Amino acid sequence: MLRRQDVGHRVVVRRIVGRQEDRPLFSDALGELVELTETELTIATAAGPLRVPLRDVHRAKRVPAARRPRAADVAALELAANDAWPAPVTARLGGWWLRCADGWTGRANSALAVGDPDRPLEAAVDAVTAWYAERGRPPMINAPMPLAAPVNALLDERGWATLPLVLVQTAAVPALAAGPAAGLPPAELLTRPGDEWLAMVAEHKGTLPPAAVRVLTGAPVARYAQVRDDAGLLAVGRGTITGDGWLGLSVVQTAARARRRGLGTHVCRELARWARAEGATRAFLQVEEANAAAVGLYARLGFGTHHTYLTRVGPAAA
């Protein structure tokens, strides 16, 4: 049977669709699992979303992705994502990026293991540990899969901890931009985030130190979406354009009083319309596999998992 950690992955579900001569009739459905509750599951199939009550599920399991992305495509997307979330302090270790932002978010405080570190892996891990020790930070390595499988294997041997799996998901910008606003207030796009915008992000991400603001505002091409009513902000989101026409979506969030109104979808679509006008063709985002609500939202918008990554945390240098 499926579990919560299967959300975001490709699955096959055999379900009961009727009975004939006292025997059940079955039908198989293949797609991406976008939601799993105590009573039903939802998968995104080629024909659209399909909800299946758990009482009708005869058998269900995770299956391999339709295809694995090329290593070059994983590397290109990871580098575009790096530019979209720029740490204020960086250094190079061969092809790897070393990043530090005073501990604000794992992405901005880990070494990105993409490319050749220009030394044996053992020496590269030692260099990462030393670099973060100089800055008073625990060593962290962002290991995209399957590209960085050798790195993960070595870190397993060294006893590095593993943070929750992250899905790197993609969608086509034209499809993402389609759809009506459904009577919602307009989404305003700013070239710089205001204090209210930053305050809403802080509600989700915690206190924003100066390094955090530099991460959020450091991408060269960015827009900061906000939707408001007379009482204040309803929703915010951030879009960047980096790499070869990649729209990066991040910090999409809705005020507690305005949830379940489609505002997250509204923000993403408005940012996609801006990006389409700027020539972007593909969108990406990064979401923890365990965040079923967000994974479900993005699946309904047409996002699918391109690859995954693990953030590994090592012991501090002695």
Backbone hydrogen bonds in HBPLUS format (Angstrom, degrees):
<---DONOR---> <-ACCEPTOR-->    atom                        ^
c    i                          cat <-CA-CA->   ^        H-A-AA   ^      H-
h    n   atom  resd res      DA  || num        DHA   H-A  angle D-A-AA Bond
n    s   type  num  typ     dist DA aas  dist angle  dist       angle   num
A0006-ASP N   A0003-ARG O   2.92 MM   3  5.49 161.8  1.95 117.7 123.5     1
A0007-VAL N   A0004-ARG O   3.08 MM   3  5.67 167.2  2.10 117.7 121.8     2
A0009-HIS N   A0006-ASP O   3.06 MM   3  5.61 149.0  2.16 144.0 142.9     3
A0008-GLY N   A0033-LEU O   2.66 MM  25  5.43 170.4  1.67 158.0 161.4     4
A0033-LEU N   A0009-HIS O   2.90 MM  24  5.76 162.1  1.93 165.3 159.9     5
A0063-VAL N   A0010-ARG O   2.88 MM  53  5.70 170.9  1.89 141.7 143.6     6
A0011-VAL N   A0031-GLY O   2.70 MM  20  5.68 167.0  1.72 175.2 175.3     7
A0031-GLY N   A0011-VAL O   3.09 MM  20  5.68 163.6  2.12 160.2 164.8     8
A0012-VAL N   A0061-LYS O   2.97 MM  49  5.74 158.1  2.02 163.9 170.5     9
A0061-LYS N   A0012-VAL O   3.11 MM  49  5.74 154.6  2.17 153.5 161.4    10
A0013-VAL N   A0029-ALA O   2.84 MM  16  5.22 161.7  1.87 152.6 158.9    11
A0029-ALA N   A0013-VAL O   2.87 MM  16  5.22 148.6  1.96 141.6 152.0    12
A0014-ARG N   A0059-ARG O   2.75 MM  45  5.14 173.2  1.76 164.5 166.3    13
A0058-HIS N   A0014-ARG O   2.81 MM  44  5.57 153.8  1.88 150.0 158.2    14
A0059-ARG N   A0014-ARG O   3.24 MM  45  5.14 160.2  2.28 139.6 141.4    15
A0015-ARG N   A0027-SER O   2.95 MM  12  5.54 171.2  1.96 156.5 155.5    16
A0027-SER N   A0015-ARG O   2.98 MM  12  5.54 144.4  2.11 150.0 160.9    17
A0016-ILE N   A0056-ASP O   2.74 MM  40  5.12 158.9  1.79 150.2 157.5    18
A0017-VAL N   A0025-LEU O   2.83 MM   8  5.66 164.2  1.86 151.0 156.6    19
A0025-LEU N   A0018-GLY O   2.72 MM   7  5.09 160.4  1.76 139.2 136.1    20
A0020-GLN N   A0023-ARG O   2.72 MM   3  5.20 158.7  1.76 151.4 157.6    21
A0023-ARG N   A0020-GLN O   2.96 MM   3  5.20 148.4  2.06 105.5 115.6    22
A0032-GLU N   A0044-ALA O   3.07 MM  12  5.07 152.1  2.15 132.9 132.4    23
A0044-ALA N   A0032-GLU O   2.77 MM  12  5.07 159.5  1.81 143.7 146.9    24
A0034-VAL N   A0042-THR O   2.87 MM   8  5.70 161.9  1.90 150.1 156.2    25
A0035-GLU N   A0042-THR O   3.36 MM   7  5.08 148.9  2.46 141.0 137.3    26
A0042-THR N   A0035-GLU O   2.90 MM   7  5.08 156.1  1.95 146.6 146.0    27
A0037-THR N   A0040-GLU O   2.89 MM   3  5.43 178.3  1.89 176.4 175.8    28
A0054-LEU N   A0039-THR O   2.81 MM  15  5.48 173.6  1.81 132.7 134.9    29
A0041-LEU N   A0052-VAL O   2.97 MM  11  5.40 157.0  2.02 144.0 150.1    30
A0052-VAL N   A0041-LEU O   2.83 MM  11  5.40 164.8  1.85 161.9 166.5    31
A0043-ILE N   A0050-LEU O   2.96 MM   7  5.36 158.6  2.01 146.8 151.1    32
A0050-LEU N   A0043-ILE O   2.83 MM   7  5.36 149.5  1.92 153.6 163.9    33
A0045-THR N   A0048-GLY O   3.11 MM   3  5.07 157.3  2.16 121.8 123.0    34
A0048-GLY N   A0045-THR O   3.02 MM   3  5.07 161.5  2.05 106.3 112.3    35
A0056-ASP N   A0053-PRO O   2.91 MM   3  5.51 155.6  1.97 116.8 124.4    36
A0057-VAL N   A0054-LEU O   3.13 MM   3  5.14 161.8  2.16 104.3 110.0    37
A0073-ASP N   A0070-ARG O   2.98 MM   3  5.18 123.0  2.32 100.2 114.8    38
A0074-VAL N   A0070-ARG O   3.04 MM   4  6.45 155.4  2.10 155.4 162.3    39
A0075-ALA N   A0071-ALA O   2.98 MM   4  6.21 165.8  2.00 152.8 156.5    40
A0076-ALA N   A0072-ALA O   2.97 MM   4  6.10 160.3  2.01 143.4 148.8    41
A0077-LEU N   A0073-ASP O   3.03 MM   4  6.15 160.9  2.07 145.6 150.5    42
A0078-GLU N   A0074-VAL O   2.92 MM   4  6.11 160.2  1.96 151.6 157.6    43
A0079-LEU N   A0075-ALA O   2.97 MM   4  6.19 153.1  2.05 149.3 156.2    44
A0080-ALA N   A0076-ALA O   3.00 MM   4  6.23 150.1  2.10 142.3 150.7    45
A0081-ALA N   A0077-LEU O   2.88 MM   4  6.13 154.3  1.95 148.4 155.7    46
A0082-ASN N   A0078-GLU O   2.90 MM   4  6.12 143.1  2.04 138.6 149.0    47
A0083-ASP N   A0079-LEU O   3.07 MM   4  6.35 153.7  2.15 143.6 149.2    48
A0084-ALA N   A0080-ALA O   3.06 MM   4  6.30 136.1  2.26 137.3 149.7    49
A0085-TRP N   A0081-ALA O   3.16 MM   4  6.32 123.7  2.49 139.5 151.8    50
A0085-TRP N   A0082-ASN O   3.32 MM   3  5.32 147.2  2.43  97.8 106.7    51
A0089-VAL N   A0100-CYS O   3.24 MM  11  5.13 147.7  2.35 159.7 160.8    52
A0100-CYS N   A0089-VAL O   2.86 MM  11  5.13 143.8  1.99 154.3 156.9    53
A0091-ALA N   A0098-LEU O   2.97 MM   7  5.02 138.4  2.14 136.5 141.7    54
A0098-LEU N   A0091-ALA O   2.81 MM   7  5.02 169.9  1.82 156.1 154.4    55
A0093-LEU N   A0096-TRP O   3.05 MM   3  4.99 164.6  2.07 135.0 137.5    56
A0096-TRP N   A0093-LEU O   3.03 MM   3  4.99 151.2  2.11 130.6 124.3    57
A0095-GLY N   A0116-ASP O   2.59 MM  21  4.99 164.3  1.61 138.1 143.0    58
A0097-TRP N   A0112-LEU O   3.33 MM  15  5.06 154.0  2.40 129.7 135.9    59
A0112-LEU N   A0097-TRP O   2.73 MM  15  5.06 151.5  1.80 147.7 156.1    60
A0104-TRP N   A0101-ALA O   3.09 MM   3  5.66 171.8  2.10 121.8 124.4    61
A0109-ASN N   A0106-GLY O   3.11 MM   3  5.13 160.0  2.15 105.9 112.0    62
A0111-ALA N   A0140-MET O   2.86 MM  29  6.17 167.4  1.87 136.6 136.7    63
A0142-ASN N   A0111-ALA O   2.66 MM  31  5.74 167.5  1.68 153.6 158.0    64
A0114-VAL N   A0112-LEU O   2.97 MM   2  5.78 132.9  2.19 106.3  92.2    65
A0113-ALA N   A0142-ASN O   3.09 MM  29  6.06 172.9  2.09 160.8 163.1    66
A0123-ALA N   A0120-PRO O   3.04 MM   3  5.34 115.8  2.47 104.2 119.0    67
A0124-ALA N   A0120-PRO O   2.91 MM   4  6.21 149.4  2.00 151.0 161.1    68
A0124-ALA N   A0121-LEU O   3.05 MM   3  4.86 114.5  2.50  90.2 106.9    69
A0125-VAL N   A0121-LEU O   2.91 MM   4  6.19 161.4  1.95 160.0 162.5    70
A0126-ASP N   A0122-GLU O   3.12 MM   4  6.37 155.9  2.18 142.4 149.2    71
A0127-ALA N   A0123-ALA O   2.92 MM   4  6.14 150.4  2.01 143.6 151.6    72
A0128-VAL N   A0124-ALA O   2.91 MM   4  6.21 154.7  1.97 150.2 156.9    73
A0129-THR N   A0125-VAL O   2.99 MM   4  6.21 164.2  2.01 150.8 154.6    74
A0130-ALA N   A0126-ASP O   3.01 MM   4  6.26 157.8  2.06 146.5 152.3    75
A0131-TRP N   A0127-ALA O   2.95 MM   4  6.12 158.2  2.00 148.5 154.4    76
A0132-TYR N   A0128-VAL O   3.11 MM   4  6.36 165.7  2.13 157.6 159.8    77
A0133-ALA N   A0129-THR O   3.01 MM   4  6.12 149.7  2.10 142.8 152.0    78
A0134-GLU N   A0130-ALA O   3.06 MM   4  6.28 149.7  2.15 147.8 154.1    79
A0135-ARG N   A0132-TYR O   3.03 MM   3  5.14 139.3  2.20  99.3 111.2    80
A0137-ARG N   A0132-TYR O   2.90 MM   5  5.05 170.8  1.91 147.9 144.8    81
A0136-GLY N   A0133-ALA O   3.07 MM   3  4.95 166.0  2.09 105.2 108.5    82
A0314-GLY N   A0139-PRO O   2.90 MM 175  5.31 167.9  1.92 151.1 155.2    83
A0141-ILE N   A0312-ARG O   2.90 MM 171  5.16 152.9  1.98 140.2 148.7    84
A0312-ARG N   A0141-ILE O   2.79 MM 171  5.16 173.0  1.80 153.8 154.4    85
A0143-ALA N   A0310-LEU O   2.80 MM 167  5.28 177.7  1.80 163.8 162.9    86
A0310-LEU N   A0143-ALA O   3.12 MM 167  5.28 163.5  2.15 130.3 132.2    87
A0148-ALA N   A0144-PRO O   2.62 MM   4  5.41 161.7  1.65 164.6 170.5    88
A0145-MET N   A0308-THR O   2.74 MM 163  5.44 176.2  1.74 151.5 152.3    89
A0149-ALA N   A0146-PRO O   3.18 MM   3  5.31 154.5  2.25 121.0 117.2    90
A0151-VAL N   A0148-ALA O   3.02 MM   3  5.21 120.3  2.39 103.0 118.1    91
A0152-ASN N   A0148-ALA O   3.03 MM   4  6.39 162.6  2.06 159.4 164.2    92
A0153-ALA N   A0149-ALA O   2.97 MM   4  6.20 156.7  2.03 152.9 159.2    93
A0154-LEU N   A0150-PRO O   3.10 MM   4  6.32 158.8  2.15 144.6 149.3    94
A0155-LEU N   A0151-VAL O   2.96 MM   4  6.25 161.4  1.99 154.5 160.0    95
A0156-ASP N   A0152-ASN O   2.87 MM   4  6.09 145.6  1.99 146.7 155.9    96
A0157-GLU N   A0153-ALA O   3.18 MM   4  6.49 155.5  2.24 144.0 149.5    97
A0158-ARG N   A0154-LEU O   3.06 MM   4  6.40 141.6  2.21 142.2 153.3    98
A0160-TRP N   A0155-LEU O   3.00 MM   5  5.37 168.3  2.01 155.8 154.5    99
A0159-GLY N   A0156-ASP O   3.11 MM   3  5.17 157.4  2.16 102.7 109.7   100
A0161-ALA N   A0313-VAL O   2.77 MM 152  5.00 143.2  1.90 163.2 151.5   101
A0313-VAL N   A0161-ALA O   2.94 MM 152  5.00 157.2  1.99 128.5 135.8   102
A0163-LEU N   A0311-THR O   2.90 MM 148  5.42 170.7  1.91 167.9 170.7   103
A0289-GLU N   A0165-LEU O   2.92 MM 124  5.74 173.4  1.93 150.0 152.1   104
A0166-VAL N   A0309-TYR O   3.09 MM 143  5.42 166.8  2.11 162.3 165.0   105
A0309-TYR N   A0166-VAL O   2.98 MM 143  5.42 149.9  2.07 146.9 154.0   106
A0167-LEU N   A0287-VAL O   2.79 MM 120  5.35 168.6  1.80 157.9 154.5   107
A0287-VAL N   A0167-LEU O   3.00 MM 120  5.35 160.0  2.04 149.5 155.4   108
A0168-VAL N   A0307-HIS O   2.86 MM 139  5.42 164.6  1.88 161.3 160.6   109
A0306-HIS N   A0168-VAL O   2.78 MM 138  5.74 157.8  1.82 150.0 157.3   110
A0307-HIS N   A0168-VAL O   3.34 MM 139  5.42 157.5  2.40 141.1 147.6   111
A0169-GLN N   A0285-LEU O   2.94 MM 116  5.48 153.6  2.01 153.6 160.7   112
A0285-LEU N   A0169-GLN O   3.01 MM 116  5.48 140.3  2.17 146.7 153.5   113
A0170-THR N   A0304-GLY O   2.88 MM 134  5.63 153.8  1.95 159.6 161.0   114
A0304-GLY N   A0170-THR O   3.05 MM 134  5.63 154.4  2.12 149.3 154.0   115
A0171-ALA N   A0283-ALA O   3.02 MM 112  5.23 144.4  2.16 136.7 140.7   116
A0283-ALA N   A0171-ALA O   2.82 MM 112  5.23 166.7  1.84 161.1 161.5   117
A0176-LEU N   A0172-ALA O   3.04 MM   4  6.23 156.4  2.10 151.4 159.0   118
A0173-VAL N   A0281-THR O   2.98 MM 108  5.11 167.8  1.99 123.5 125.6   119
A0177-ALA N   A0173-VAL O   2.87 MM   4  6.02 147.6  1.97 156.9 165.1   120
A0178-ALA N   A0175-ALA O   3.28 MM   3  5.33 147.2  2.40  98.6 107.7   121
A0184-LEU N   A0181-ALA O   3.16 MM   3  5.65 155.2  2.22 115.2 122.4   122
A0188-GLU N   A0226-GLN O   2.84 MM  38  5.33 160.6  1.88 163.6 157.1   123
A0226-GLN N   A0188-GLU O   2.89 MM  38  5.33 141.8  2.04 146.1 157.4   124
A0190-LEU N   A0224-TYR O   2.92 MM  34  4.94 166.4  1.94 127.6 132.1   125
A0224-TYR N   A0190-LEU O   2.91 MM  34  4.94 156.1  1.97 139.0 145.7   126
A0198-LEU N   A0194-GLY O   3.02 MM   4  6.32 167.2  2.04 157.0 159.9   127
A0199-ALA N   A0195-ASP O   2.88 MM   4  6.05 148.4  1.98 143.3 152.8   128
A0200-MET N   A0196-GLU O   3.01 MM   4  6.31 150.5  2.10 149.1 155.5   129
A0201-VAL N   A0197-TRP O   3.15 MM   4  6.49 157.7  2.20 150.1 156.1   130
A0202-ALA N   A0198-LEU O   2.90 MM   4  6.13 152.2  1.98 145.7 153.9   131
A0203-GLU N   A0199-ALA O   3.14 MM   4  6.42 136.4  2.34 138.2 148.5   132
A0203-GLU N   A0200-MET O   3.19 MM   3  5.16 129.5  2.45  93.4 106.3   133
A0204-HIS N   A0201-VAL O   3.01 MM   3  5.38 138.5  2.18 106.4 117.5   134
A0205-LYS N   A0201-VAL O   2.78 MM   4  5.95 168.6  1.80 160.7 164.8   135
A0206-GLY N   A0202-ALA O   2.78 MM   4  4.69 135.4  1.98 129.6 132.8   136
A0212-ALA N   A0209-PRO O   2.89 MM   3  5.28 128.3  2.16 110.1 123.7   137
A0213-VAL N   A0209-PRO O   3.29 MM   4  6.77 155.0  2.36 154.9 161.6   138
A0214-ARG N   A0210-PRO O   3.08 MM   4  6.37 151.5  2.17 146.4 154.4   139
A0215-VAL N   A0211-ALA O   3.01 MM   4  6.33 145.9  2.13 142.2 151.0   140
A0216-LEU N   A0212-ALA O   2.96 MM   4  6.26 165.3  1.98 154.6 157.9   141
A0217-THR N   A0213-VAL O   2.95 MM   4  6.04 143.6  2.09 144.5 153.5   142
A0218-GLY N   A0214-ARG O   2.89 MM   4  5.35 110.5  2.39 136.4 147.3   143
A0241-ILE N   A0221-VAL O   3.08 MM  20  5.59 150.1  2.17 146.1 148.5   144
A0223-ARG N   A0239-GLY O   2.84 MM  16  5.29 151.6  1.92 151.8 158.3   145
A0239-GLY N   A0223-ARG O   2.92 MM  16  5.29 166.5  1.94 157.6 159.8   146
A0225-ALA N   A0237-GLY O   2.77 MM  12  5.02 141.4  1.91 143.8 153.2   147
A0237-GLY N   A0225-ALA O   3.10 MM  12  5.02 137.8  2.29 135.3 132.1   148
A0227-VAL N   A0235-ALA O   2.92 MM   8  5.19 154.2  1.99 148.4 149.4   149
A0234-LEU N   A0227-VAL O   2.61 MM   7  5.38 173.4  1.61 155.4 154.5   150
A0235-ALA N   A0227-VAL O   3.27 MM   8  5.19 152.9  2.35 136.0 137.8   151
A0229-ASP N   A0232-GLY O   2.97 MM   3  5.49 159.9  2.01 153.6 155.8   152
A0232-GLY N   A0229-ASP O   3.08 MM   3  5.49 159.0  2.13 114.0 120.4   153
A0255-ALA N   A0234-LEU O   2.76 MM  21  5.18 170.3  1.77 145.4 147.9   154
A0236-VAL N   A0253-GLN O   2.96 MM  17  5.65 155.9  2.02 158.9 166.3   155
A0253-GLN N   A0236-VAL O   3.07 MM  17  5.65 157.0  2.13 143.0 148.9   156
A0238-ARG N   A0250-SER O   3.00 MM  12  5.25 150.2  2.10 162.3 158.5   157
A0250-SER N   A0238-ARG O   3.03 MM  12  5.25 149.2  2.13 147.0 150.7   158
A0240-THR N   A0248-GLY O   2.99 MM   8  5.02 144.6  2.12 133.6 144.4   159
A0248-GLY N   A0240-THR O   2.81 MM   8  5.02 158.6  1.85 138.7 145.9   160
A0242-THR N   A0246-TRP O   3.03 MM   4  5.41 153.7  2.10 149.2 154.5   161
A0246-TRP N   A0242-THR O   2.97 MM   4  5.41 160.9  2.01 170.4 171.1   162
A0281-THR N   A0245-GLY O   3.17 MM  36  5.82 148.8  2.27 140.6 144.1   163
A0282-ARG N   A0245-GLY O   3.44 MM  37  6.57 176.4  2.44 166.6 165.8   164
A0247-LEU N   A0282-ARG O   2.74 MM  35  6.09 166.3  1.75 154.8 159.5   165
A0284-PHE N   A0247-LEU O   2.77 MM  37  6.23 148.1  1.87 165.5 172.3   166
A0249-LEU N   A0284-PHE O   3.01 MM  35  6.35 166.7  2.03 168.3 171.9   167
A0258-ALA N   A0255-ALA O   2.91 MM   3  5.40 159.9  1.95 117.7 124.5   168
A0266-HIS N   A0262-GLY O   3.00 MM   4  6.19 154.4  2.07 142.9 150.8   169
A0267-VAL N   A0263-LEU O   2.92 MM   4  6.14 159.2  1.96 151.2 154.6   170
A0268-CYS N   A0264-GLY O   3.08 MM   4  6.31 167.5  2.10 150.3 153.5   171
A0269-ARG N   A0265-THR O   2.94 MM   4  6.13 162.0  1.98 154.6 159.4   172
A0270-GLU N   A0266-HIS O   3.05 MM   4  6.24 156.5  2.10 147.2 153.5   173
A0271-LEU N   A0267-VAL O   3.04 MM   4  6.28 161.8  2.08 153.7 158.2   174
A0272-ALA N   A0268-CYS O   2.92 MM   4  6.12 146.7  2.03 142.2 152.2   175
A0273-ARG N   A0269-ARG O   2.90 MM   4  6.17 147.8  2.00 146.2 154.2   176
A0274-TRP N   A0270-GLU O   3.13 MM   4  6.43 156.9  2.18 145.7 151.2   177
A0275-ALA N   A0271-LEU O   2.94 MM   4  6.17 162.9  1.97 147.6 152.5   178
A0276-ARG N   A0272-ALA O   2.81 MM   4  5.97 155.6  1.87 147.9 154.5   179
A0277-ALA N   A0273-ARG O   3.17 MM   4  6.38 155.7  2.23 142.7 148.2   180
A0278-GLU N   A0274-TRP O   3.13 MM   4  6.45 132.4  2.37 138.6 152.0   181
A0278-GLU N   A0275-ALA O   2.99 MM   3  4.92 128.9  2.26  93.5 108.1   182
A0280-ALA N   A0275-ALA O   2.94 MM   5  5.27 157.6  1.99 149.7 143.5   183
A0279-GLY N   A0276-ARG O   3.08 MM   3  5.13 160.6  2.12 104.0 109.6   184
A0291-ASN N   A0288-GLU O   3.04 MM   3  5.47 158.7  2.08 114.3 121.0   185
A0292-ALA N   A0290-ALA O   2.94 MM   2  5.60 126.9  2.23 109.8  94.0   186
A0295-VAL N   A0291-ASN O   2.97 MM   4  6.19 168.1  1.98 160.6 164.6   187
A0296-GLY N   A0292-ALA O   2.88 MM   4  5.96 155.4  1.94 145.5 152.1   188
A0297-LEU N   A0293-ALA O   3.03 MM   4  6.30 156.8  2.09 145.1 151.1   189
A0298-TYR N   A0294-ALA O   2.96 MM   4  6.21 169.9  1.97 159.3 160.7   190
A0299-ALA N   A0295-VAL O   2.96 MM   4  6.09 149.1  2.06 144.0 152.7   191
A0300-ARG N   A0296-GLY O   3.08 MM   4  6.32 154.5  2.15 147.3 153.4   192
A0301-LEU N   A0297-LEU O   3.20 MM   4  6.54 130.2  2.47 137.3 150.7   193
A0301-LEU N   A0298-TYR O   3.12 MM   3  4.95 132.2  2.36  90.8 104.1   194
A0303-PHE N   A0298-TYR O   2.91 MM   5  5.39 162.1  1.94 152.1 146.7   195
A0302-GLY N   A0299-ALA O   2.97 MM   3  5.07 157.9  2.02 104.3 111.2   196
